[in-house]
Amino acid sequence: VQLVESGGGLVEPGGSLRLSCTVSESIWKFYRLGWYRQAPGKEREMVALITNNDSTDYAESVKGRFTISRDTADNTVYLQMNSLKPEDTAVYSCYALKLEYGHYWGQGTQVTVSS
C-alpha cells in the first residue's frame, strides 16, 4: 500500500491550502483514513480522521477551520485547511488503517504558515 501526499507549501496566516493523499488501493478497503501532523520538537498529533461510513473526527485546535473528505472514485483523501495559523506549521502525513493488517503512512508534506 502506498500513500502519496501533495499540496503542502508556504502560505501566509489566514490563508488556505488543500492537501491530497492518493492511495494505491481502493479506499473502500480501509476502515479509517486521515491526517496527522508533527511540528519540530513536538509529538505527532491527530488532525482529522474519516471512517468508511464518512464519520469524521477533528483535533480541537482545527475544528471549524479544517475539513476532511474522501473521493472513492479517485481513491483520494483531502484535507481542506482554511484560516491557517503559524501554529499549524508541521509535516502533515496521510494515514490509513485496515483492521486486519494495521496502519499505513505516507512520507509527509511540509506545511509552513508564515508571513
C-alpha positions in Angstrom: 0.0 0.0 0.0 1.3 3.4 -1.0 0.0 6.8 0.3 1.3 9.8 -1.7 0.6 13.3 -0.3 0.7 16.5 -2.2 -0.5 20.1 -1.7 1.8 21.4 1.0 3.7 24.6 0.8 4.2 28.1 2.3 1.1 30.2 3.0 0.5 33.4 4.9 -1.5 33.4 8.1 -5.2 33.4 7.3 -4.6 31.6 4.0 -5.8 28.2 2.8 -4.3 25.0 1.4 -5.7 21.7 0.3 -3.7 18.6 0.9 -4.4 15.4 -1.1 -3.5 11.8 -0.3 -3.7 9.3 -3.2 -3.9 5.7 -2.1 -2.7 2.8 -4.2 -5.7 0.6 -3.4 -9.4 1.2 -3.3 -10.1 3.3 -0.2 -13.2 1.1 0.5 -10.7 -1.4 1.8 -9.7 0.9 4.7 -11.6 1.3 7.9 -10.2 4.7 8.6 -8.2 7.4 6.7 -6.8 10.6 7.9 -4.1 13.1 8.6 -1.6 13.5 11.4 1.0 16.3 11.8 4.3 16.7 13.6 5.8 20.1 14.4 9.5 20.4 15.3 10.2 19.3 18.8 6.6 18.1 19.3 4.9 14.7 19.2 2.8 13.6 16.3 -0.8 14.5 16.7 -4.1 13.5 15.0 -5.5 16.3 12.9 -8.5 14.7 11.2 -10.0 11.3 10.6 -12.7 9.8 8.4 -14.1 6.3 8.5 -15.6 4.2 5.8 -19.1 5.4 6.7 -18.0 9.0 6.5 -17.9 9.7 10.2 -15.3 12.4 10.9 -13.2 13.4 13.9 -11.1 16.5 14.3 -8.5 17.8 16.8 -10.0 20.6 18.8 -7.4 23.0 17.5 -8.6 22.7 13.9 -12.3 22.3 14.3 -14.2 24.8 12.2 -11.1 25.5 10.1 -10.2 22.2 8.5 -12.4 19.7 6.6 -11.5 16.1 5.7 -13.2 14.4 2.8 -12.7 11.4 0.5 -13.3 10.6 -3.1 -13.8 6.9 -3.6 -13.6 7.2 -7.4 -10.1 8.6 -7.2 -9.0 6.8 -4.1 -8.0 10.1 -2.6 -8.4 11.7 0.8 -8.4 15.5 1.1 -7.7 18.0 3.9 -9.0 21.5 3.2 -7.3 23.9 5.6 -8.7 27.4 6.0 -7.8 30.3 8.3 -4.3 28.8 8.7 -2.2 29.9 11.7 1.5 29.8 12.3 0.9 27.0 14.9 -0.4 24.9 12.0 3.1 24.7 10.7 4.2 21.0 10.6 4.8 18.0 8.4 1.4 16.5 7.6 1.2 12.8 7.0 -1.5 10.7 5.5 -2.7 7.7 7.5 -4.7 4.6 6.6 -6.0 1.7 8.7 -7.0 -1.7 7.6 -8.4 -3.5 10.6 -6.9 -6.9 9.6 -3.5 -5.6 8.5 -2.7 -2.5 10.5 -1.6 1.1 9.8 0.0 2.7 6.7 1.7 6.1 6.4 2.6 8.5 3.7 6.0 10.2 3.6 4.6 13.5 4.6 4.3 17.0 3.2 5.5 20.2 4.7 3.1 23.0 5.6 4.6 26.3 6.6 2.4 29.2 7.8 4.4 32.4 7.9 4.3 36.0 6.8 
